[in-house]
Amino acid sequence: MEDPPDVHNWKHANFTTVNKVNAKDFEVTPNPANDFIKITPDNSVTLWYTIEDLNGKKIIEGDTQNEEHIDVRNLASGVYLISVSGANKIACKMKLTKL
């Protein structure tokens, strides 16, 4: 039987750098919104987004790269949270207001 790896021996560990997506890395417009929003990255990277209600229920999710319009017409008026993440970057959450 083979011994389990020594989890305390870090010299052979392979770590991936993970950075946080900052609000300066993208723009959500318009906010507040009526019909559509678009997420504009500061460069041409793919961003993944999730729109949740204030209870944490996922309402809309997807990805965008080229300032595609995201349809929010079916959302009830109110406040939502939009999470945006990119490759090797953890999510940034911000408030989205639907008129």
C-alpha positions in Angstrom: 0.0 0.0 0.0 1.3 3.4 -1.0 1.8 6.2 1.6 -0.5 9.3 1.3 1.3 12.4 0.1 2.8 14.6 2.8 0.5 17.6 2.8 3.0 19.5 5.0 5.7 19.3 2.4 5.0 22.4 0.3 8.2 22.5 -1.8 6.5 20.4 -4.5 3.2 22.3 -4.4 1.9 23.8 -7.6 -0.1 27.0 -6.9 -2.1 29.0 -9.3 -2.2 32.8 -8.8 -5.8 34.0 -8.3 -6.6 37.7 -8.3 -9.8 39.4 -7.5 -11.9 41.0 -10.3 -12.2 44.7 -9.3 -15.0 47.0 -10.3 -12.4 48.9 -12.3 -11.9 45.8 -14.5 -15.3 46.1 -16.0 -18.3 48.4 -16.2 -22.0 47.6 -16.0 -24.2 50.0 -17.9 -26.8 51.3 -17.6 -27.3 51.0 -13.9 -30.1 51.5 -13.0 -31.5 49.6 -16.0 -34.8 49.1 -17.7 -34.5 46.5 -20.5 -30.8 45.6 -21.1 -27.4 45.9 -19.4 -24.0 45.3 -20.9 -20.8 44.4 -19.1 -17.8 46.1 -20.7 -14.5 44.6 -19.7 -11.4 46.8 -19.7 -9.9 44.4 -22.3 -11.2 41.7 -24.5 -11.4 38.9 -22.0 -14.4 36.7 -21.3 -16.3 37.6 -18.1 -18.8 35.3 -16.4 -21.7 36.9 -14.6 -24.5 35.9 -12.3 -27.4 38.0 -11.3 -29.0 37.1 -8.0 -31.8 38.4 -5.9 -31.1 39.6 -2.4 -31.8 36.1 -1.0 -29.0 34.7 -3.1 -31.2 33.0 -5.7 -29.6 32.9 -9.2 -31.8 34.6 -11.7 -29.6 35.0 -14.8 -26.1 33.7 -15.5 -23.9 33.6 -18.6 -20.7 35.0 -20.1 -19.8 38.0 -22.2 -16.8 39.2 -24.1 -17.9 41.8 -26.6 -20.3 44.0 -24.7 -23.3 41.8 -25.5 -26.6 43.0 -24.3 -28.0 41.1 -21.3 -31.8 41.1 -21.2 -33.2 42.1 -17.8 -36.7 42.9 -18.9 -38.1 39.9 -17.1 -36.7 41.0 -13.7 -39.1 42.7 -11.3 -38.2 46.2 -10.3 -35.8 46.1 -7.4 -32.2 45.6 -6.3 -30.1 42.7 -7.4 -26.5 41.6 -7.0 -24.4 41.0 -10.0 -21.2 38.9 -9.6 -18.6 39.1 -12.3 -15.5 36.9 -12.6 -12.8 36.3 -15.1 -10.2 33.7 -15.9 -8.1 33.0 -12.7 -10.0 35.8 -10.9 -12.5 35.5 -8.2 -15.8 37.3 -8.4 -16.6 40.9 -7.6 -20.2 41.6 -6.5 -22.0 44.9 -7.1 -25.5 46.2 -6.8 -27.7 46.3 -9.9 -30.9 48.3 -9.8 -33.8 47.3 -12.1 -36.3 50.1 -12.7 
